[in-house]
Amino acid sequence: MKFATKAIHAGVHPDESTGAIMTPIYQTSTYVQDGVGNHKGYEYSRTLNPTRHALEKNIAAIENGRFGAAFGSGLAAIDCVVKMLSPGDEVISTNDLYGGTYRLFTTIFAKYGIKFQFVDMSDASNVENFVTPNTKLIWVETPTNPMMNIVDIEAVAKIAKKAGAMLAVDNTFATPYLQTPIDLGADIVMHSATKYLGGHSDVVMGILVTDNEEISKEMYRIQNSTGAVTAPMDSFLVLRGIKTLHLRVQRHCENGAKIAHWLTKHPKVDKVYWPGFESHPNHAIAKKQMRDFGGMISFTLKGNNIEDAHAIVKKVDLFALAESLGGVESLIGHPATMTHASIPKEEREKTGVVDSLIRLSVGVEDVEDLIADLAQALN
Ligand SMILES: *Cc1c(COP(=O)(O)O)cnc(C)c1O
């Protein structure tokens, strides 16, 4: 089956008792057993809930893995991956990383004796320099947030395999419609379903998918043991969101391309970061591993003034000033004071998150209106 068919049909079937075509919201904590140990596959909703189960099968199918797990947030999903490790283990991670992931790694897990290294992976072979016998996990985000760097997943997968380490890819920005890391050799795919999978800015959720049975056993054991599961209502919302993922992402990409090109011609704009430009240092890799380039764009202003950046994000009308991304509506953000405030200034500037950097999550509105809004704000 191809993508759109799977997005709509995988994991779901009409309710047997009523014929309801949509998966019901099974708002229940427990399940009546016919006799001791004689049940219909569901015993307690932390362990498994039918609405969540349908979603977990659906997302696994569109990521080309066999096993999916849904968590209370993207960070809870990442937390589950790191809990597969033991004290003394080492993690090599992309340096240009979602701020919350960086905070989880450095302020929570570092004190349990797990060592993290943050590495520029724009040249994948650089990863090899950091591999030690203790390297157990390589964590990749691509495209990265907010600099839109591209990491060659296939090349890093080869290094991970040789090192005997797991490769996990945060696929939040690309979505499985644009990029399927398991096909490129990744062991685990992670999503903040809060973003494009949900797609309507009405839910917070995390997802893991793997095609490796051994890893899946650990994943489900940790999910059940730590209990950071998502709710039936939220599972329903994300299942619904995924049914239109391909349609939404197509429009995000179209609008994103138009706005990225428009920005490059604006006299107040300095640099524009978007993997669709031929001048992007890893454009060829983006082209190889992604179907299109997405609707996430970052840009800087001439003069690099924080006041100018603050004025612009305030002046826009249609673009809402907010954290998060991936919803149908367009958002604008200022990474240095919002998403990346938890990263020290010196660290963030090394990766390009300078004071005037502005990030756009281009929505699916009419692009002419979005451009007019940016034009008035920049002028
Ligand atoms: C939002 C986000 C996360 C964290 O997900 P939450 O659902 O907010 O916990 C992780 N990675 C990326 C790339 C994100 O954008």
The ligand as an ORCA input file, in Angstrom:
! r2SCAN-3c Opt
* xyz 0 1
  C       8.347     19.906     19.883
  C       9.497     19.065     19.573
  C       9.944     18.071     20.466
  C       9.291     17.865     21.831
  O       7.976     17.416     21.719
  P       6.821     17.787     22.790
  O       5.626     17.146     22.186
  O       6.744     19.269     22.858
  O       7.246     17.185     24.079
  C      11.016     17.298     20.088
  N      11.645     17.470     18.905
  C      11.260     18.411     18.030
  C      11.986     18.557     16.742
  C      10.175     19.240     18.320
  O       9.807     20.183     17.457
*
